[in-house]
């Protein structure tokens, strides 16, 4: 299982010794939204804003932003459920 996006963000921020308030000042993304990204509460913003915020935050933390955005997009792609056979 791949590491969670939110856990990657939170761990990087903590390892750098950066508070959410400091990250807010640097990224211009409200601390509450940064915290929601770390919690993977992606429904707080439309997906396009999540992608932009995720990219900005990951870049700020020195992470591979494109890889995290790809993972986010992958998770947002609806998966087709196999159809159950219709009894006949």
NUKE-926175 format. One record per residue (C-alpha): z, x, y; chain; residue in one letter. Coordinates in nm, 3 decimals. Each point is the difference from the previous one (the first is absolute). Last residue first. Layout:
BEGIN
(r (Z; X; Y); 'A'; 'a');
...
END
This chain:
BEGIN
(r (-1.623; -3.196; -1.509); 'A'; 'x');
(r (0.298; 0.183; 0.130); 'A'; 'x');
(r (-0.091; 0.181; 0.321); 'A'; 'x');
(r (0.039; 0.372; -0.040); 'A'; 'x');
(r (0.240; 0.150; 0.250); 'A'; 'x');
(r (-0.180; 0.169; 0.281); 'A'; 'x');
(r (0.081; 0.364; 0.051); 'A'; 'x');
(r (0.178; 0.050; 0.328); 'A'; 'x');
(r (-0.208; 0.163; 0.268); 'A'; 'x');
(r (0.198; 0.237; 0.216); 'A'; 'x');
(r (0.012; -0.067; 0.367); 'A'; 'x');
(r (-0.040; 0.318; 0.200); 'A'; 'x');
(r (0.312; 0.050; 0.212); 'A'; 'x');
(r (0.147; 0.265; -0.230); 'A'; 'x');
(r (-0.319; 0.204; 0.018); 'A'; 'x');
(r (0.001; -0.029; 0.379); 'A'; 'x');
(r (0.355; 0.138; 0.013); 'A'; 'x');
(r (-0.093; 0.283; -0.238); 'A'; 'x');
(r (-0.302; 0.086; 0.214); 'A'; 'x');
(r (0.221; -0.003; 0.311); 'A'; 'x');
(r (0.245; 0.236; -0.172); 'A'; 'x');
(r (-0.279; 0.237; -0.103); 'A'; 'x');
(r (-0.147; -0.007; 0.351); 'A'; 'x');
(r (0.334; 0.082; 0.157); 'A'; 'x');
(r (0.062; 0.311; -0.207); 'A'; 'x');
(r (0.347; 0.072; 0.139); 'A'; 'x');
(r (0.105; 0.208; 0.300); 'A'; 'x');
(r (0.260; -0.253; 0.118); 'A'; 'x');
(r (-0.203; -0.081; 0.313); 'A'; 'x');
(r (-0.314; -0.037; -0.210); 'A'; 'x');
(r (0.185; -0.242; -0.232); 'A'; 'x');
(r (0.120; -0.206; 0.296); 'A'; 'x');
(r (-0.345; -0.021; 0.159); 'A'; 'x');
(r (-0.176; -0.090; -0.326); 'A'; 'x');
(r (0.265; -0.256; -0.096); 'A'; 'x');
(r (-0.016; -0.155; 0.345); 'A'; 'x');
(r (-0.378; -0.028; -0.018); 'A'; 'x');
(r (0.001; -0.138; -0.353); 'A'; 'x');
(r (0.283; -0.244; 0.077); 'A'; 'x');
(r (-0.191; -0.115; 0.306); 'A'; 'x');
(r (-0.312; -0.071; -0.210); 'A'; 'x');
(r (0.216; -0.176; -0.261); 'A'; 'x');
(r (0.144; -0.252; 0.250); 'A'; 'x');
(r (0.364; 0.077; 0.076); 'A'; 'x');
(r (0.339; -0.094; -0.147); 'A'; 'x');
(r (-0.162; -0.052; -0.343); 'A'; 'x');
(r (0.018; 0.370; -0.081); 'A'; 'x');
(r (0.368; -0.012; -0.086); 'A'; 'x');
(r (-0.031; 0.331; -0.181); 'A'; 'x');
(r (0.358; 0.093; 0.089); 'A'; 'x');
(r (-0.120; 0.319; 0.170); 'A'; 'x');
(r (-0.272; -0.199; 0.174); 'A'; 'x');
(r (0.266; -0.252; 0.109); 'A'; 'x');
(r (0.205; 0.286; 0.144); 'A'; 'x');
(r (-0.299; 0.119; 0.198); 'A'; 'x');
(r (-0.049; -0.357; 0.121); 'A'; 'x');
(r (0.364; -0.020; 0.114); 'A'; 'x');
(r (-0.032; 0.338; 0.170); 'A'; 'x');
(r (-0.281; -0.128; 0.220); 'A'; 'x');
(r (-0.317; 0.206; -0.024); 'A'; 'x');
(r (-0.057; 0.227; 0.303); 'A'; 'x');
(r (-0.040; 0.289; -0.248); 'A'; 'x');
(r (0.229; 0.259; 0.163); 'A'; 'x');
(r (0.256; -0.234; 0.154); 'A'; 'x');
(r (0.009; -0.220; -0.310); 'A'; 'x');
(r (0.044; 0.303; -0.226); 'A'; 'x');
(r (0.297; 0.110; 0.210); 'A'; 'x');
(r (0.151; -0.349; -0.026); 'A'; 'x');
(r (-0.059; -0.005; -0.377); 'A'; 'x');
(r (0.195; 0.325; -0.021); 'A'; 'x');
(r (-0.165; 0.329; -0.091); 'A'; 'x');
(r (0.178; 0.261; -0.212); 'A'; 'x');
(r (-0.329; 0.127; -0.147); 'A'; 'x');
(r (0.125; -0.072; -0.351); 'A'; 'x');
(r (0.105; -0.347; 0.116); 'A'; 'x');
(r (-0.346; -0.079; 0.137); 'A'; 'x');
(r (-0.172; 0.131; -0.314); 'A'; 'x');
(r (0.234; -0.202; -0.224); 'A'; 'x');
(r (-0.055; -0.319; 0.199); 'A'; 'x');
(r (-0.378; 0.032; -0.003); 'A'; 'x');
(r (-0.024; 0.083; -0.372); 'A'; 'x');
(r (0.246; -0.279; -0.082); 'A'; 'x');
(r (-0.209; -0.249; 0.195); 'A'; 'x');
(r (-0.322; 0.097; -0.175); 'A'; 'x');
(r (0.162; -0.031; -0.344); 'A'; 'x');
(r (-0.052; 0.287; -0.239); 'A'; 'x');
(r (-0.270; -0.057; -0.262); 'A'; 'x');
(r (0.096; -0.134; -0.341); 'A'; 'x');
END
